[in-house]
Amino acid sequence: MAAVVANLSMPWGTGVLMGLTDTPNQTVTGSPGPGRSLAPLCTVCCCGMLNRTLAVVFMVSLAFAIVVGNVVTLTVFMQTRQSRTPQGYLKVSLAVADMMVGVLVVPFSVYTEISLMVTSTPPVWYQGGSAVTEGGISGSWQPCMLIGPVFAGCTFVSISTIFLMTVERSVAILRPLHKDTLVTRRRTLLLILVSWAGSFLLAMAPLILSKSFTLEYNECSRMCNYVPLLVGLHLPADSNIMLLFPAFDFTLLGGTLAVNIMSFTSIRRYTRKRKLLSEGSLGLEAGGAGGCPHRPSFSDIKAAKTIGILTFAFTASFSPIAVFVLGNVVGYTWCNFSFFAFWILTGNSCCNVIIYSVRDQRFRKGVMLLFHKDRSPPHSEKS
């Protein structure tokens, strides 16, 4: 049982990977001192020049796509009425969280990878390179103490925002007459504020509640991840604090799935009744709305389907992390897979603009207006 807890508490989370058991090429040339993390043995697989060059090209391309896509998203929402609705506020919050990943997290990985290519000495924040004492890291502050919680916090914000978007659409589907009363802009802004504050507090929980963790740049995931400070070769007694992360992730994803099932069940029932009505199978007693006197609007139904696709995309990008953790629990160590798992999750930050472009006609019109307004300004602006 202790071994299972140890594995669970190390490589986990949406943006936090414990740099201990995920590295098959990790060796120790002697027992590490108290309060030190294990130093990795670099191989061609993880640290070769070609490998690092390809990784940097991928990271730069991903950062560009994330920033440009979310800047376009924010600009379109800010210039349309859609941004002044509860759903618009939630979409702006999601875009800001995604853009922070592209502005801070990915560029820092690019900088670290380039530093490792041009210098022979790893930076102080590199895996196994930080000197630590019983009370934490010795010496000056290092940037992983910011980048690690930012990535974890932004991922938690994305999960909680998608959950709030799902709840907002479910109210529009299940209680359309009470939507404007239950879902107000003031309540939405308050929930967004709580979501951001709670997400970043949770992301910093290992640093706030314990002195047994630090942050280092992991050679496998190529990100700043939480690392337990070992005493000899043993994990700290409070290492199970990392279980807060999976508990939060699976609770919200499970809640989102349950709410989506309720919404789509209602949509299916309403669609079936409309079909029966059009075929004349329902009598007059069914009412003019196919048995749904308080039917949701077509835009509400389409928005609910779009949010369902967002939920599916996020769950698909999160699933490799879950597989990676399960593999660690049963004893597998997948260094290469950890890179793909964490960067697939990072790549989700540029998926939303693609989904909006395919599913949201108003968003497509806003993008076209944004890039063509200088050539042909709409006639409505003259009136």
Summary of the structure (lengths in Angstrom):
residues: 383
radius of gyration: 24.0
end to end distance: 72.1
largest distance: 83.6
contacts: 1253
relative contact order: 0.16
helix: 67%
strand: 6%
